[in-house]
Amino acid sequence: MRTNSKFILIFLILAVLVFVWMNNSLAQDSEYKITFYTSGLEIDSKTVQRNQTIELPDPPEREGYIFAGWYTSESEAQYNAFDPTQEINSDLNLYAQWIAEDHVNIIESTSADKTVELGYSDSSGIEIRSMDDNSIVEVEELEDGVLDYPVYKDLNKNGKLDPYEDWRLDVDERTADLASQMSYQEIAGLMLYSSHQTSWENSAPSQAQVAFLANDDLRHVLMAGEVPAEIAAPWNNNIQAISEKLGLGIPANNSSDPRHSAAVGVEYYSDNTGTISLWPNSLGLAATFDPELVKEFAQIASKEYRALGISTALSPQIDIATEPRWNRTNGTFGEDPKLAADMTEAYVSGFQGTFADGELTGWGYDSVNAMMKHWPGGGAGEGGRDAHSDFGKYSVFPGNNFDAHTIPFVDGGLVGENGDTTMATAVMPYYTISYNVDPSGKDLSNAYSEYIISDLLRDKYNFDGVICTDWGVDGGRGWGPAIEPLDTAARSKLLIEAGVNQFGGRNTSRYILEAVELAEEEGTEEEFRDHMEFAAVRLLKNIFRTGLFENPYLDEKESSDLVGNEEFVEKGYEAQLKSIIMLKNKNDLLPLAEDTAIYIPQHEGEYIFKGAENDFTVVDSSEEADLAVVTMNSPQSPIEPPIGWAMFGGGWSPGEKAPYDFEEYPYQSGYYPLTLQYSEYTAVEARDVSIAGDYRNITEIEGTASSKYLNRSYKNRKMTATNFGQYQQLLDTKKAMGDKPVITVINLDNPMVFKEIDPLADAILLRFAASDNAILDILSGREEPSGLLPLQMPEDMAAVENQAEDVPRDMEVYQDSEGNYYDFAFGLNWDGVIDDHRVEKYRVDALEKPQSVENSNTTADYVTVETKTLPLGQVGRKYSAKIKTKEPADLELISGNLPAGLTFEKGVFAGTPVEKTDKYGEQLKLRAAAAGKLDRVFKITLVVNETGPVNLADPNQLSILINLAQAENEKNYTEQEWNELNEALRNAKAVYQNAAELEQIDLDRAVERLENTIK
């Protein structure tokens, strides 16, 4: 027994020792050492756990040098940069690479009658060689800076002159040569557009930037956020030096979204304009109705862009804003196709051209590629919802007006021939599914649609430039039931095959290379390689045309002096003034006398309007004031918490099944209305059944609510503007001022219901991101208002619900107390209603199709289906609905199940349904055929439920009137009148509270009673 115990004890001791040893070994194996080599600088090594990423040390500092990133080899080579997202699974040595501070050289070289600037970096290691004998140019000659014979940059370091390095050749020959030399990896990298680069603390490239330049061959970098020239110019030079050293020496083509918009709530003066000249936003430029002003803006902006290292503008945004609730309206040129086309033509030619003494010289160092967006127009989202989100992924065309949305592209940005400065070099399709536009009936996001991309843009409209996806289309925003289940590689393959050349927001070439593998597996690799080479050629042309292969570098002082210079700033300010619209000027209140005492409300201890004390006497109480000035934004609808998918507008909420704290964001679940009024809005006029929807009817995914269902109706649901507090401030100010005038200044992002504003305001000014000083120049009379409405202002929200999302200028517009209609092209100056050459030119019937090409009606060859929605059916109640077509047509139900009791014959759904459809409806797919026309396949939603339509009385006039009544001042009433007003107000509130149970006559009586008591 003792012997057994002894053996057991020894065994246990050995087991413990083995366990300890194994743990120590595992611990050692799960920790890895990262050693940093920094040309003699001291940086402590780091220990990292297995499969963890490393937090890199602060960039080292070395006198006379700029830190250029960490590499995994001592030589700064292609595919050897350290990826900061890499998981560590072994010991690792990282080597710092450096760029000398004074590394840029610029020389002139002449061949015959052509002289070019060649810029190169000492840090890139390329050689400058003679084109005549291929000899290396001596350092002494380079230092002189002017060479009277042709030399070239040996970008691929092969010691000979390649056609792409020969600046004497035309762009087509150079691009064809370079594209043929590129590997799959290099083409894939060229097809990437980076995510938003937003960190601008210094001019050194970030490690992520070094990695995507070196490892992924990315050459298109999106510069986002405010960046001064003092940082942008050297940053550009540094990444160009890195790019020049790698592979074929392809330079970076940096880009930017619009960055010239001014800001409200700030004083304007020349030293307070930020880092660039400041102009009205695009909607404000449209309000000038002046294409020549837009061209001047584009010429100035292009110079400032190039001085910042930007050679592609991700603009103009030229969707026509036919759906007034769309969150991106303020980035457009308004809702009129002709005005938008003229503005686009001016914008594109101004950005892409280089000019000398006002004359176009062609492409040059002032040229910036223009990427028009969003093909074929994103301004017709159903209910105003935006396609960044699944719940807004459908554009609809109830007015069969699809072609009108292509007018700004075809007539504005595709003028001339491919390669002309008048034809935009790039186009960005939008996220939207253009519902029922493709006659084959395919349900795909625009970028995936061969019909939208190849059949129309490429073939019909002859566009041979770059087609770049919007950001994330190959990932989480690739809409369409056939697309959404696919992984990123499969999506990338489909996009390339559809005709897309570039992927917005993607930093890694991995998925494109995986798409190549998929093509190889399918046996279509040769055709796929052709697609990729075509993409490379198109992308390279935009780099060659802007001169980047010759000189991508900047003179840092020249950049600093040019960007935001006094001349450009003044031009921007003049444009701000021209964009301001005066809608109302009761009793010629404006302009104001210099000694006017003004009351301005405060917010968080500051005046909501800046700089007024420079022109007027600003007082702190309504009693002291002659008048009040209230500034506000147009009504804003709720946007879900900024978790990415709703950043461009709301319209749907997951409610309690949200991936965030529902208590903090207690929005109603499901689809809800977007509103253009401040007061609570009830959508009683909305559709019973939405036009578009997702046939899968998925309401929940892994415990989180889903918006992927068919009927997206928000009928009878309520919404209040999120900035109602601004409206309340106007109400309170009007109440305090009594009979004294109130001036309302509105920063307009969308059309709005002025029925709420007109009774409170004696004068109304609209601005589009213009500064407070621009408004003051109008108030004081130093400048005269001249802007015109680029959008209609609706009579009420019923007018909004009853307009067609795809048709411009189709709303019943508001008539104010002065008798003026707030229609397209309306505006006042000191003499009254403006009626000048601009009004004569643009206040004509809206165009319905492009005018610059023949056969621009894309629907002419196909059957035209006029019915877009079916009435809501009720179980047990007789149902009849006819599909109407423009031409006599035979209609066939291809797929979809009808509820028992319903039939479809000769284009008519008829019968008495005895069962329901799915709660969110059944998608029916039909084919329309007519003599002399091509067939059209289309989809329509049928909903049958137990209740049928629920039609409530309209409470919206009462909602607005209740708020207006609360702005009344007791001083203006006798005691009896005041009591009657308050009694009518109490009655109105009670009626409004119970509106859903009352008849329309009950609400109308409450409105009439309250109206009769308000003075």
Rosetta blueprint (number, residue, H / E / L):
1 M L
2 R H
3 T H
4 N H
5 S H
6 K H
7 F H
8 I H
9 L H
10 I H
11 F H
12 L H
13 I H
14 L H
15 A H
16 V H
17 L H
18 V H
19 F H
20 V H
21 W H
22 M H
23 N H
24 N H
25 S H
26 L H
27 A H
28 Q H
29 D H
30 S L
31 E E
32 Y E
33 K E
34 I E
35 T E
36 F E
37 Y E
38 T L
39 S L
40 G L
41 L L
42 E L
43 I L
44 D L
45 S L
46 K E
47 T E
48 V E
49 Q E
50 R L
51 N L
52 Q E
53 T L
54 I L
55 E L
56 L L
57 P L
58 D L
59 P L
60 P L
61 E L
62 R L
63 E L
64 G L
65 Y E
66 I E
67 F E
68 A E
69 G E
70 W E
71 Y E
72 T L
73 S L
74 E L
75 S L
76 E L
77 A L
78 Q L
79 Y L
80 N L
81 A E
82 F L
83 D L
84 P L
85 T L
86 Q L
87 E L
88 I E
89 N L
90 S L
91 D L
92 L E
93 N E
94 L E
95 Y E
96 A E
97 Q E
98 W E
99 I E
100 A E
101 E L
102 D L
103 H L
104 V E
105 N E
106 I E
107 I E
108 E E
109 S E
110 T E
111 S E
112 A L
113 D L
114 K E
115 T E
116 V E
117 E E
118 L E
119 G E
120 Y E
121 S E
122 D L
123 S L
124 S L
125 G L
126 I L
127 E L
128 I E
129 R E
130 S E
131 M L
132 D L
133 D L
134 N L
135 S L
136 I E
137 V L
138 E L
139 V H
140 E H
141 E H
142 L H
143 E H
144 D H
145 G L
146 V E
147 L E
148 D L
149 Y L
150 P L
151 V E
152 Y E
153 K E
154 D L
155 L L
156 N L
157 K L
158 N L
159 G L
160 K L
161 L L
162 D L
163 P H
164 Y H
165 E H
166 D L
167 W L
168 R L
169 L L
170 D L
171 V H
172 D H
173 E H
174 R H
175 T H
176 A H
177 D H
178 L H
179 A H
180 S H
181 Q H
182 M L
183 S L
184 Y H
185 Q H
186 E H
187 I H
188 A H
189 G H
190 L H
191 M L
192 L E
193 Y E
194 S L
195 S L
196 H E
197 Q E
198 T L
199 S L
200 W L
201 E L
202 N L
203 S L
204 A L
205 P L
206 S L
207 Q H
208 A H
209 Q H
210 V H
211 A H
212 F H
213 L H
214 A H
215 N L
216 D L
217 D L
218 L L
219 R L
220 H E
221 V E
222 L E
223 M E
224 A L
225 G L
226 E L
227 V L
228 P L
229 A H
230 E H
231 I H
232 A H
233 A H
234 P H
235 W H
236 N H
237 N H
238 N H
239 I H
240 Q H
241 A H
242 I H
243 S H
244 E H
245 K H
246 L L
247 G L
248 L L
249 G L
250 I L
251 P L
252 A L
253 N E
254 N E
255 S E
256 S E
257 D L
258 P L
259 R L
260 H L
261 S E
262 A L
263 A L
264 V L
265 G L
266 V L
267 E L
268 Y L
269 Y L
270 S L
271 D L
272 N L
273 T L
274 G L
275 T L
276 I L
277 S L
278 L L
279 W E
280 P L
281 N L
282 S H
283 L H
284 G H
285 L H
286 A H
287 A H
288 T L
289 F L
290 D L
291 P H
292 E H
293 L H
294 V H
295 K H
296 E H
297 F H
298 A H
299 Q H
300 I H
301 A H
302 S H
303 K H
304 E H
305 Y H
306 R H
307 A H
308 L L
309 G L
310 I E
311 S E
312 T E
313 A E
314 L L
315 S L
316 P L
317 Q E
318 I L
319 D L
320 I L
321 A L
322 T L
323 E L
324 P L
325 R L
326 W L
327 N L
328 R L
329 T H
330 N H
331 G H
332 T L
333 F L
334 G L
335 E L
336 D L
337 P H
338 K H
339 L H
340 A H
341 A H
342 D H
343 M H
344 T H
345 E H
346 A H
347 Y H
348 V H
349 S H
350 G H
351 F H
352 Q H
353 G L
354 T E
355 F E
356 A E
357 D L
358 G L
359 E E
360 L E
361 T E
362 G E
363 W L
364 G L
365 Y L
366 D L
367 S L
368 V L
369 N E
370 A E
371 M E
372 M E
373 K E
374 H E
375 W E
376 P L
377 G L
378 G L
379 G L
380 A L
381 G E
382 E H
383 G H
384 G H
385 R L
386 D L
387 A L
388 H L
389 S L
390 D H
391 F H
392 G H
393 K L
394 Y E
395 S E
396 V L
397 F L
398 P L
399 G L
400 N L
401 N L
402 F H
403 D H
404 A H
405 H H
406 T H
407 I H
408 P H
409 F H
410 V H
411 D H
412 G H
413 G H
414 L E
415 V L
416 G L
417 E L
418 N L
419 G L
420 D L
421 T L
422 T L
423 M E
424 A L
425 T L
426 A E
427 V E
428 M E
429 P E
430 Y L
431 Y L
432 T L
433 I E
434 S E
435 Y L
436 N L
437 V L
438 D L
439 P L
440 S L
441 G L
442 K L
443 D L
444 L L
445 S E
446 N H
447 A H
448 Y H
449 S L
450 E H
451 Y H
452 I H
453 I H
454 S H
455 D H
456 L H
457 L H
458 R H
459 D H
460 K H
461 Y L
462 N L
463 F L
464 D L
465 G L
466 V E
467 I E
468 C E
469 T L
470 D L
471 W L
472 G L
473 V L
474 D L
475 G L
476 G L
477 R L
478 G L
479 W L
480 G L
481 P L
482 A L
483 I L
484 E L
485 P L
486 L L
487 D L
488 T H
489 A H
490 A H
491 R H
492 S H
493 K H
494 L H
495 L H
496 I H
497 E H
498 A H
499 G L
500 V L
501 N L
502 Q E
503 F E
504 G E
505 G L
506 R L
507 N L
508 T L
509 S L
510 R H
511 Y H
512 I H
513 L H
514 E H
515 A H
516 V H
517 E H
518 L H
519 A H
520 E H
521 E H
522 E H
523 G L
524 T L
525 E H
526 E H
527 E H
528 F H
529 R H
530 D H
531 H H
532 M H
533 E H
534 F H
535 A H
536 A H
537 V H
538 R H
539 L H
540 L H
541 K H
542 N H
543 I H
544 F H
545 R H
546 T L
547 G L
548 L L
549 F L
550 E L
551 N L
552 P L
553 Y L
554 L L
555 D L
556 E H
557 K H
558 E H
559 S H
560 S H
561 D H
562 L H
563 V L
564 G L
565 N L
566 E H
567 E H
568 F H
569 V H
570 E H
571 K H
572 G H
573 Y H
574 E H
575 A H
576 Q H
577 L H
578 K H
579 S H
580 I L
581 I E
582 M E
583 L E
584 K E
585 N E
586 K H
587 N H
588 D H
589 L L
590 L L
591 P L
592 L L
593 A L
594 E L
595 D L
596 T L
597 A E
598 I E
599 Y E
600 I L
601 P L
602 Q E
603 H E
604 E L
605 G L
606 E E
607 Y E
608 I L
609 F L
610 K L
611 G L
612 A H
613 E H
614 N H
615 D L
616 F L
617 T E
618 V E
619 V E
620 D L
621 S L
622 S L
623 E L
624 E L
625 A L
626 D L
627 L E
628 A E
629 V E
630 V E
631 T E
632 M E
633 N E
634 S L
635 P L
636 Q L
637 S L
638 P L
639 I L
640 E L
641 P L
642 P L
643 I L
644 G L
645 W L
646 A L
647 M L
648 F L
649 G L
650 G L
651 G L
652 W E
653 S E
654 P L
655 G H
656 E H
657 K H
658 A L
659 P L
660 Y L
661 D L
662 F L
663 E L
664 E L
665 Y L
666 P L
667 Y L
668 Q L
669 S L
670 G E
671 Y E
672 Y L
673 P L
674 L L
675 T L
676 L L
677 Q L
678 Y L
679 S L
680 E L
681 Y E
682 T E
683 A L
684 V L
685 E L
686 A L
687 R L
688 D L
689 V L
690 S L
691 I L
692 A L
693 G L
694 D L
695 Y L
696 R L
697 N L
698 I E
699 T E
700 E E
701 I E
702 E L
703 G L
704 T E
705 A E
706 S E
707 S E
708 K E
709 Y L
710 L L
711 N L
712 R L
713 S L
714 Y L
715 K L
716 N L
717 R L
718 K E
719 M E
720 T L
721 A L
722 T L
723 N L
724 F H
725 G H
726 Q H
727 Y H
728 Q H
729 Q H
730 L H
731 L H
732 D H
733 T H
734 K H
735 K H
736 A H
737 M H
738 G L
739 D L
740 K L
741 P L
742 V E
743 I E
744 T E
745 V E
746 I E
747 N E
748 L L
749 D L
750 N L
751 P L
752 M L
753 V L
754 F H
755 K H
756 E H
757 I L
758 D H
759 P H
760 L H
761 A L
762 D L
763 A E
764 I E
765 L E
766 L E
767 R E
768 F L
769 A L
770 A L
771 S L
772 D H
773 N H
774 A H
775 I H
776 L H
777 D H
778 I H
779 L H
780 S L
781 G L
782 R L
783 E L
784 E L
785 P L
786 S L
787 G L
788 L L
789 L L
790 P L
791 L L
792 Q L
793 M L
794 P E
795 E L
796 D L
797 M H
798 A H
799 A H
800 V H
801 E H
802 N H
803 Q L
804 A L
805 E L
806 D L
807 V L
808 P L
809 R L
810 D L
811 M L
812 E L
813 V E
814 Y L
815 Q E
816 D L
817 S L
818 E L
819 G L
820 N L
821 Y E
822 Y L
823 D L
824 F L
825 A L
826 F L
827 G L
828 L E
829 N E
830 W L
831 D L
832 G E
833 V E
834 I L
835 D L
836 D L
837 H H
838 R H
839 V H
840 E H
841 K H
842 Y H
843 R L
844 V L
845 D L
846 A L
847 L L
848 E L
849 K L
850 P L
851 Q L
852 S L
853 V L
854 E L
855 N L
856 S L
857 N L
858 T L
859 T L
860 A L
861 D L
862 Y E
863 V L
864 T L
865 V E
866 E L
867 T L
868 K L
869 T L
870 L L
871 P L
872 L L
873 G E
874 Q E
875 V L
876 G L
877 R L
878 K L
879 Y E
880 S E
881 A E
882 K E
883 I L
884 K L
885 T E
886 K L
887 E L
888 P L
889 A L
890 D E
891 L E
892 E E
893 L E
894 I E
895 S E
896 G L
897 N L
898 L L
899 P L
900 A L
901 G L
902 L E
903 T E
904 F E
905 E E
906 K L
907 G L
908 V E
909 F E
910 A E
911 G E
912 T L
913 P L
914 V L
915 E L
916 K L
917 T L
918 D L
919 K L
920 Y L
921 G L
922 E E
923 Q E
924 L E
925 K E
926 L E
927 R E
928 A E
929 A E
930 A L
931 A L
932 G L
933 K L
934 L E
935 D L
936 R E
937 V E
938 F E
939 K E
940 I E
941 T E
942 L E
943 V L
944 V E
945 N E
946 E L
947 T L
948 G L
949 P L
950 V L
951 N L
952 L L
953 A L
954 D L
955 P L
956 N H
957 Q H
958 L H
959 S H
960 I H
961 L H
962 I H
963 N H
964 L H
965 A H
966 Q L
967 A L
968 E L
969 N L
970 E H
971 K H
972 N H
973 Y L
974 T L
975 E H
976 Q H
977 E H
978 W H
979 N H
980 E H
981 L H
982 N H
983 E H
984 A H
985 L H
986 R H
987 N H
988 A H
989 K H
990 A H
991 V H
992 Y H
993 Q H
994 N L
995 A H
996 A H
997 E H
998 L L
999 E L
1000 Q H
1001 I H
1002 D H
1003 L H
1004 D H
1005 R H
1006 A H
1007 V H
1008 E H
1009 R H
1010 L H
1011 E H
1012 N H
1013 T H
1014 I L
1015 K L
